[in-house]
């Protein structure tokens, strides 16, 4: 069970195409709404908790999340989505919904 002082946040970039949608030099960065929705729904179903989706491109929002900002500085957008429980990172990268649930369960079992 996730307590009220430990809630889940999903940090993400809305999917974009830096070189244009048809460019062959690089692919898209960020996540689609559908990808984030699948992860969010799986977490909600398993833990019946509130989840906050945070656009990591929003500098005002990121001022409150220095640890996540440092990870983005080190790993770039490939670190996203970053999932936190309370203030602790439990997952980085693009997990399948069941992997996100498993990462949270693993953290909860340590507490």
DSSP file (Angstrom, degrees, kcal/mol; ACC not computed):
  #  RESIDUE AA STRUCTURE BP1 BP2  ACC     N-H-->O    O-->H-N    N-H-->O    O-->H-N    TCO  KAPPA ALPHA  PHI   PSI    X-CA   Y-CA   Z-CA
    1    1 A X              0   0    0      0, 0.0     2,-0.6     0, 0.0    47,-0.1   0.000 360.0 360.0 360.0 135.9    0.0    0.0    0.0
    2    2 A X        -     0   0    0     45,-0.5     5,-0.1     2,-0.0     6,-0.0  -0.826 360.0-139.5 -94.0 123.7    1.3    3.4   -0.9
    3    3 A X    >   -     0   0    0     -2,-0.6     3,-1.2     1,-0.1    -1,-0.0  -0.290  24.7-104.8 -79.2 167.6    0.8    5.9    2.0
    4    4 A X  T 3  S+     0   0    0      1,-0.3     3,-0.1     3,-0.1    -1,-0.1   0.768 120.1  54.0 -66.5 -25.4   -0.3    9.5    1.5
    5    5 A X  T 3  S+     0   0    0      1,-0.2     2,-0.5     2,-0.0    -1,-0.3   0.578 107.1  56.1 -86.4  -6.8    3.2   10.8    2.1
    6    6 A X  S <  S+     0   0    0     -3,-1.2     2,-0.3    80,-0.1    -1,-0.2  -0.912  72.6 159.1-123.1 103.1    4.7    8.6   -0.6
    7    7 A X        -     0   0    0     -2,-0.5    79,-2.2    -3,-0.1     2,-0.4  -0.816  39.3-103.1-123.2 166.6    3.0    9.0   -3.9
    8    8 A X  E     -aB  51  85A   0     42,-1.1    44,-2.3    -2,-0.3     2,-0.4  -0.683  29.5-174.0 -94.5 135.6    4.0    8.3   -7.4
    9    9 A X  E     -aB  52  84A   0     75,-1.9    75,-2.5    -2,-0.4     2,-0.6  -0.985   9.7-157.4-124.6 139.9    5.3   10.9   -9.9
   10   10 A X  E     -aB  53  83A   0     42,-2.8    44,-3.1    -2,-0.4     2,-0.5  -0.964   7.9-159.5-117.8 114.0    6.0   10.2  -13.5
   11   11 A X  E     +aB  54  82A   0     71,-3.2    71,-1.7    -2,-0.6    70,-0.8  -0.803  26.8 156.0 -93.3 130.2    8.4   12.6  -15.2
   12   12 A X  E     -a   55   0A   0     42,-2.7    44,-3.0    -2,-0.5    45,-0.5  -0.951  40.7-129.7-148.7 163.5    8.1   12.7  -19.0
   13   13 A X        -     0   0    0     -2,-0.3    18,-3.1    42,-0.2     2,-0.1  -0.972  37.3-114.4-110.5 133.6    8.7   14.7  -22.1
   14   14 A X  B     -d   31   0B   0     -2,-0.4    18,-0.2    16,-0.2    15,-0.1  -0.490  50.1 -92.2 -60.9 138.1    5.9   14.9  -24.6
   15   15 A X        +     0   0    0     16,-1.9     2,-0.3    -2,-0.1    15,-0.2  -0.254  58.4 167.2 -59.1 136.2    7.0   13.1  -27.7
   16   16 A X  B     -E   29   0C   0     13,-2.6    13,-2.5    -3,-0.1     2,-0.6  -0.954  36.8-130.4-146.0 163.7    8.7   15.3  -30.3
   17   17 A X    >   -     0   0    0     -2,-0.3     3,-1.7    11,-0.2    11,-0.1  -0.876  16.6-168.8-119.7  95.0   10.8   15.0  -33.4
   18   18 A X  T 3  S+     0   0    0     -2,-0.6    -1,-0.1     9,-0.4     3,-0.1   0.818  90.5  34.6 -57.7 -33.5   13.8   17.2  -33.1
   19   19 A X  T 3  S-     0   0    0      1,-0.3    -1,-0.3     8,-0.2     6,-0.1   0.270 130.3 -81.7-104.3  10.9   14.8   16.8  -36.8
   20   20 A X    X   -     0   0    0     -3,-1.7     3,-1.6     1,-0.1    -1,-0.3   0.057  44.6 -85.3 100.0 147.8   11.2   16.6  -38.1
   21   21 A X  T 3  S+     0   0    0      1,-0.3    -1,-0.1    -4,-0.1     7,-0.1   0.763 126.8  41.3 -60.3 -28.7    8.8   13.7  -38.3
   22   22 A X  T 3  S+     0   0    0     -3,-0.1    -1,-0.3    -5,-0.1    -2,-0.1   0.327  86.2 126.4-102.0   7.5   10.1   12.3  -41.6
   23   23 A X    <   -     0   0    0     -3,-1.6    -3,-0.1     1,-0.1    -4,-0.1  -0.364  46.2-159.8 -70.3 143.7   13.8   12.8  -40.8
   24   24 A X  S    S+     0   0    0      1,-0.1    -1,-0.1    -5,-0.1     3,-0.1   0.472  79.2  76.9 -98.3  -3.5   16.2    9.8  -41.1
   25   25 A X  S    S-     0   0    0      1,-0.2     2,-0.3    -6,-0.1    -1,-0.1   0.849 108.6  -3.7 -78.9 -33.0   18.9   11.3  -38.9
   26   26 A X        -     0   0    0     -6,-0.2    -1,-0.2    -7,-0.0    -7,-0.1  -0.991  67.3-124.0-155.2 159.2   17.3   10.7  -35.6
   27   27 A X        -     0   0    0     -2,-0.3    -9,-0.4     1,-0.2    -8,-0.2  -0.201  47.1 -65.2 -94.0-171.9   14.1    9.3  -34.1
   28   28 A X        -     0   0    0    -11,-0.1     2,-0.3    -7,-0.1   -11,-0.2  -0.340  41.7-148.6 -72.5 155.8   11.6   10.9  -31.7
   29   29 A X  B     +E   16   0C   0    -13,-2.5   -13,-2.6   -15,-0.1     2,-0.1  -0.894  57.1  28.9-117.6 156.7   12.4   11.7  -28.2
   30   30 A X  S    S-     0   0    0     -2,-0.3     2,-0.3   -15,-0.2   -16,-0.2  -0.317  86.8 -69.0  90.4-175.5    9.9   11.6  -25.3
   31   31 A X  B     -d   14   0B   0    -18,-3.1   -16,-1.9    -2,-0.1     2,-0.1  -0.871  35.8-120.5-121.0 148.3    6.8    9.6  -24.7
   32   32 A X     >  -     0   0    0     -2,-0.3     4,-2.0   -18,-0.2     5,-0.2  -0.448  30.6-113.3 -78.6 160.5    3.4    9.5  -26.3
   33   33 A X  H  > S+     0   0    0      1,-0.2     4,-2.6     2,-0.2     5,-0.2   0.877 118.8  56.0 -59.3 -36.9    0.4   10.1  -24.2
   34   34 A X  H  > S+     0   0    0      2,-0.2     4,-2.3     1,-0.2    -1,-0.2   0.907 105.0  50.8 -64.4 -42.4   -0.6    6.5  -24.8
   35   35 A X  H  > S+     0   0    0      1,-0.2     4,-1.8     2,-0.2    -1,-0.2   0.938 114.2  43.6 -60.8 -47.1    2.7    5.2  -23.4
   36   36 A X  H  X S+     0   0    0     -4,-2.0     4,-2.9     1,-0.2    -2,-0.2   0.898 111.7  54.4 -66.4 -39.6    2.4    7.3  -20.2
   37   37 A X  H  X S+     0   0    0     -4,-2.6     4,-2.8    -5,-0.2    -1,-0.2   0.890 106.5  51.6 -62.4 -39.9   -1.3    6.4  -19.9
   38   38 A X  H  X S+     0   0    0     -4,-2.3     4,-2.0     2,-0.2    -1,-0.2   0.925 113.4  44.0 -62.4 -44.8   -0.6    2.7  -20.0
   39   39 A X  H  X S+     0   0    0     -4,-1.8     4,-2.1     2,-0.2    -2,-0.2   0.937 114.9  49.4 -65.7 -46.0    2.1    3.0  -17.2
   40   40 A X  H  X S+     0   0    0     -4,-2.9     4,-2.7     1,-0.2    -2,-0.2   0.924 111.4  48.7 -59.1 -46.6   -0.2    5.3  -15.2
   41   41 A X  H  X S+     0   0    0     -4,-2.8     4,-2.5     1,-0.2    -1,-0.2   0.885 109.9  51.5 -63.3 -39.5   -3.2    2.9  -15.5
   42   42 A X  H  X S+     0   0    0     -4,-2.0     4,-2.0    -5,-0.2    -1,-0.2   0.905 112.6  46.0 -64.6 -40.9   -1.1   -0.1  -14.5
   43   43 A X  H  X S+     0   0    0     -4,-2.1     4,-2.7     2,-0.2     5,-0.4   0.930 113.5  48.7 -67.6 -45.2    0.2    1.6  -11.4
   44   44 A X  H  X S+     0   0    0     -4,-2.7     4,-2.4     1,-0.2    -2,-0.2   0.908 111.8  50.1 -60.2 -42.5   -3.2    2.9  -10.4
   45   45 A X  H  < S+     0   0    0     -4,-2.5    -1,-0.2    -5,-0.2    -2,-0.2   0.910 116.7  40.2 -63.7 -42.8   -4.8   -0.5  -10.8
   46   46 A X  H  < S+     0   0    0     -4,-2.0    -2,-0.2    -5,-0.2    -1,-0.2   0.883 132.5  20.4 -74.9 -39.8   -2.1   -2.2   -8.7
   47   47 A X  H  < S-     0   0    0     -4,-2.7   -45,-0.5    -5,-0.2    -3,-0.2   0.523  85.3-137.0-113.4  -8.3   -1.7    0.3   -5.9
   48   48 A X     <  +     0   0    0     -4,-2.4     2,-0.3    -5,-0.4    -4,-0.2   0.939  58.8 136.5  48.2  54.8   -5.0    2.4   -6.0
   49   49 A X        -     0   0    0     -6,-0.2     2,-0.3    -5,-0.1    -1,-0.2  -0.790  60.3 -98.5-127.3 167.3   -2.9    5.6   -5.6
   50   50 A X        -     0   0    0     -2,-0.3   -42,-1.1    -3,-0.1     2,-0.4  -0.676  36.0-162.4 -86.3 144.4   -2.8    9.0   -7.0
   51   51 A X  E     -a    8   0A   0     -2,-0.3     2,-0.5   -44,-0.1   -42,-0.2  -0.982   7.9-151.5-129.3 137.2   -0.2    9.7   -9.6
   52   52 A X  E     -a    9   0A   0    -44,-2.3   -42,-2.8    -2,-0.4     2,-0.5  -0.945   7.8-151.5-110.6 126.6    1.2   13.0  -10.8
   53   53 A X  E     -a   10   0A   0     -2,-0.5     2,-0.5   -44,-0.2   -42,-0.2  -0.853  16.5-166.1 -95.0 125.8    2.4   13.3  -14.4
   54   54 A X  E     -a   11   0A   0    -44,-3.1   -42,-2.7    -2,-0.5     2,-0.8  -0.958  19.9-136.2-120.7 125.8    5.1   16.0  -14.6
   55   55 A X  E >   -a   12   0A   0     -2,-0.5     3,-2.0   -44,-0.2   -42,-0.2  -0.702  13.6-155.2 -76.9 111.0    6.4   17.5  -17.9
   56   56 A X  T 3  S+     0   0    0    -44,-3.0   -43,-0.2    -2,-0.8    -1,-0.2   0.553  89.7  67.7 -69.5  -6.5   10.2   17.5  -17.3
   57   57 A X  T 3  S+     0   0    0    -45,-0.5     2,-1.1     1,-0.1    -1,-0.3   0.568  76.2  95.7 -84.9 -10.0   10.4   20.3  -19.9
   58   58 A X    <>  -     0   0    0     -3,-2.0     4,-2.3     1,-0.2     3,-0.3  -0.703  58.9-168.3 -84.7  99.6    8.6   22.7  -17.4
   59   59 A X  H  > S+     0   0    0     -2,-1.1     4,-1.0     1,-0.2    -1,-0.2   0.828  84.1  56.4 -63.0 -32.6   11.5   24.4  -15.7
   60   60 A X  H  4 S+     0   0    0      1,-0.2     3,-0.4     2,-0.2     4,-0.3   0.925 111.1  43.6 -63.9 -42.8    9.2   25.9  -13.0
   61   61 A X  H >4 S+     0   0    0     -3,-0.3     3,-1.4     1,-0.2    -2,-0.2   0.886 109.8  56.6 -67.1 -39.8    8.0   22.4  -12.0
   62   62 A X  H >< S+     0   0    0     -4,-2.3     3,-1.9     1,-0.3     7,-0.2   0.674  85.6  79.3 -71.7 -17.0   11.5   20.9  -12.2
   63   63 A X  T 3< S+     0   0    0     -4,-1.0     3,-0.3    -3,-0.4    -1,-0.3   0.790  94.7  50.8 -57.9 -26.8   12.9   23.4   -9.6
   64   64 A X  T <  S+     0   0    0     -3,-1.4    -1,-0.3    -4,-0.3    -2,-0.2   0.427 106.6  56.2 -90.2  -0.1   11.2   21.2   -7.0
   65   65 A X    <>  +     0   0    0     -3,-1.9     4,-2.1     1,-0.1    -1,-0.2  -0.531  56.5 157.4-134.2  66.1   12.8   18.0   -8.3
   66   66 A X  H  > S+     0   0    0     -3,-0.3     4,-2.4     1,-0.2     5,-0.2   0.850  73.1  57.1 -63.8 -36.9   16.6   18.5   -8.3
   67   67 A X  H  > S+     0   0    0      1,-0.2     4,-1.9     2,-0.2    -1,-0.2   0.928 110.0  44.5 -61.1 -44.8   17.4   14.8   -8.2
   68   68 A X  H  > S+     0   0    0      1,-0.2     4,-2.3     2,-0.2    -1,-0.2   0.893 111.4  54.5 -66.2 -39.6   15.4   14.1  -11.3
   69   69 A X  H  X S+     0   0    0     -4,-2.1     4,-2.1    -7,-0.2    -2,-0.2   0.885 106.8  51.0 -60.8 -39.4   17.0   17.2  -12.9
   70   70 A X  H  X S+     0   0    0     -4,-2.4     4,-1.9     2,-0.2    -1,-0.2   0.898 108.7  51.6 -65.3 -40.1   20.4   15.9  -12.2
   71   71 A X  H  X S+     0   0    0     -4,-1.9     4,-3.2     1,-0.2     5,-0.4   0.912 110.0  49.0 -62.7 -41.4   19.5   12.5  -13.8
   72   72 A X  H  X S+     0   0    0     -4,-2.3     4,-2.0     1,-0.2    -1,-0.2   0.883 109.5  52.8 -65.0 -37.4   18.3   14.3  -16.9
   73   73 A X  H  < S+     0   0    0     -4,-2.1    -1,-0.2    -5,-0.2    -2,-0.2   0.860 117.2  38.5 -64.5 -34.7   21.5   16.3  -17.0
   74   74 A X  H  < S+     0   0    0     -4,-1.9    -2,-0.2    -5,-0.1    -1,-0.2   0.899 132.7  20.9 -81.8 -43.7   23.6   13.1  -16.8
   75   75 A X  H >< S-     0   0    0     -4,-3.2     3,-0.7     1,-0.2    -3,-0.2   0.567  92.8-146.3-107.8 -12.1   21.5   10.8  -19.0
   76   76 A X  G ><  -     0   0    0     -4,-2.0     3,-2.0    -5,-0.4     4,-0.2  -0.223  57.5 -32.9  72.4-167.3   19.5   13.2  -21.2
   77   77 A X  G >  S+     0   0    0      1,-0.3     3,-1.5     2,-0.2    -1,-0.2   0.653 124.8  77.5 -65.2 -14.8   16.0   12.4  -22.4
   78   78 A X  G <  S+     0   0    0     -3,-0.7    -1,-0.3     1,-0.3    16,-0.2   0.701  83.9  66.8 -67.7 -15.9   16.7    8.7  -22.7
   79   79 A X  G <  S+     0   0    0     -3,-2.0    14,-3.1    14,-0.1    -1,-0.3   0.693  88.8 138.4 -73.6 -18.1   16.3    8.6  -18.9
   80   80 A X    <   +     0   0    0     -3,-1.5   -68,-0.1    -4,-0.2     2,-0.1  -0.489  39.5  45.3 -86.2 152.6   12.6    9.4  -19.2
   81   81 A X  S    S-     0   0    0    -70,-0.8     2,-0.5    -2,-0.2    12,-0.4   0.563  73.9-171.9 -73.0 149.9   10.2    8.5  -18.1
   82   82 A X  E     -B   11   0A   0    -71,-1.7   -71,-3.2    10,-0.2     2,-0.5  -0.943   6.2-158.4-107.2 128.3   11.5    8.7  -14.6
   83   83 A X  E     -BC  10  91A   0      8,-2.5     7,-3.0    -2,-0.5     8,-1.5  -0.924   9.5-171.0-111.4 129.7    9.2    7.3  -11.9
   84   84 A X  E     -BC   9  89A   0    -75,-2.5   -75,-1.9    -2,-0.5     2,-0.5  -0.885  18.0-156.0-119.0 152.0    9.5    8.3   -8.3
   85   85 A X  E >  S-BC   8  88A   0      3,-2.8     3,-2.0    -2,-0.3     2,-0.4  -0.985  80.8 -35.1-122.0 115.4    7.9    7.0   -5.1
   86   86 A X  T 3  S-     0   0    0    -79,-2.2   -80,-0.1    -2,-0.5   -77,-0.1  -0.612 127.0 -33.2  65.2-125.7    8.0    9.7   -2.5
   87   87 A X  T 3  S+     0   0    0     -2,-0.4     2,-0.4    -3,-0.1    -1,-0.3   0.251 118.8  99.9-107.0  11.8   11.3   11.4   -3.4
   88   88 A X  E <  S-C   85   0A   0     -3,-2.0    -3,-2.8   -21,-0.0     2,-0.4  -0.843  72.3-125.5-106.5 134.3   13.2    8.2   -4.5
   89   89 A X  E     +C   84   0A   0     -2,-0.4    -5,-0.3    -5,-0.2     3,-0.1  -0.587  31.0 170.2 -73.0 128.1   13.7    7.2   -8.1
   90   90 A X  E     +     0   0A   0     -7,-3.0     2,-0.3    -2,-0.4    -6,-0.2   0.583  64.2  20.0-111.7 -17.6   12.3    3.7   -8.7
   91   91 A X  E     -C   83   0A   0     -8,-1.5    -8,-2.5     4,-0.0     2,-0.3  -0.983  54.3-174.6-156.4 139.9   12.6    3.5  -12.5
   92   92 A X        +     0   0    0     -2,-0.3   -12,-0.2   -10,-0.2   -10,-0.2  -0.972  56.0  25.9-130.5 149.1   14.4    5.2  -15.4
   93   93 A X  S    S-     0   0    0    -14,-3.1     2,-1.2   -12,-0.4   -14,-0.1  -0.390 107.2 -42.3  92.7-174.2   13.9    4.7  -19.0
   94   94 A X        -     0   0    0    -16,-0.2   -13,-0.1    -2,-0.1     2,-0.1  -0.683  67.1-173.5 -96.8  86.5   10.8    3.5  -20.9
   95   95 A X        -     0   0    0     -2,-1.2     2,-0.1   -14,-0.2   -56,-0.1  -0.414  28.5-113.2 -79.6 153.1    9.5    0.6  -18.8
   96   96 A X    >>  -     0   0    0     -2,-0.1     4,-2.0     1,-0.1     3,-0.6  -0.489  40.9-104.7 -68.3 155.3    6.6   -1.7  -19.8
   97   97 A X  H 3> S+     0   0    0      1,-0.3     4,-2.0     2,-0.2     5,-0.2   0.894 122.8  50.5 -53.3 -42.2    3.7   -1.1  -17.5
   98   98 A X  H 3> S+     0   0    0      1,-0.2     4,-2.2     2,-0.2    -1,-0.3   0.820 107.8  53.8 -68.4 -28.6    4.4   -4.4  -15.6
   99   99 A X  H <> S+     0   0    0     -3,-0.6     4,-2.3     2,-0.2    -1,-0.2   0.880 107.2  51.1 -69.8 -37.9    8.0   -3.4  -15.1
  100  100 A X  H  X S+     0   0    0     -4,-2.0     4,-1.8     2,-0.2    -2,-0.2   0.923 111.4  47.6 -63.3 -44.5    7.0   -0.1  -13.6
  101  101 A X  H  X S+     0   0    0     -4,-2.0     4,-2.6     1,-0.2    -2,-0.2   0.922 111.6  50.6 -61.7 -44.9    4.7   -1.9  -11.2
  102  102 A X  H  X S+     0   0    0     -4,-2.2     4,-2.4     1,-0.2    -1,-0.2   0.878 107.7  53.2 -62.3 -39.3    7.4   -4.3  -10.3
  103  103 A X  H  X S+     0   0    0     -4,-2.3     4,-1.8     2,-0.2    -1,-0.2   0.891 111.0  46.5 -64.0 -39.3    9.9   -1.5   -9.6
  104  104 A X  H  X S+     0   0    0     -4,-1.8     4,-2.7     2,-0.2    -2,-0.2   0.923 111.4  51.1 -69.5 -43.7    7.5    0.1   -7.2
  105  105 A X  H  X S+     0   0    0     -4,-2.6     4,-2.2     1,-0.2    -2,-0.2   0.909 108.7  53.0 -58.5 -41.5    6.7   -3.2   -5.4
  106  106 A X  H  X S+     0   0    0     -4,-2.4     4,-0.8     1,-0.2    -1,-0.2   0.905 110.8  45.9 -61.0 -42.2   10.5   -3.7   -5.1
  107  107 A X  H >X S+     0   0    0     -4,-1.8     4,-1.1     1,-0.2     3,-0.6   0.908 111.2  52.0 -67.6 -41.1   10.9   -0.3   -3.4
  108  108 A X  H 3< S+     0   0    0     -4,-2.7     3,-0.3     1,-0.2    -2,-0.2   0.867 105.7  55.1 -64.1 -35.3    7.9   -0.8   -1.1
  109  109 A X  H 3< S+     0   0    0     -4,-2.2    -1,-0.2     1,-0.2    -2,-0.2   0.746 105.0  54.3 -70.5 -21.7    9.3   -4.2    0.0
  110  110 A X  H <<        0   0    0     -4,-0.8    -1,-0.2    -3,-0.6    -2,-0.2   0.777 360.0 360.0 -79.1 -27.6   12.6   -2.5    1.0
  111  111 A X     <        0   0    0     -4,-1.1    -1,-0.2    -3,-0.3    -2,-0.2   0.473 360.0 360.0 -77.3 360.0   10.8    0.1    3.2
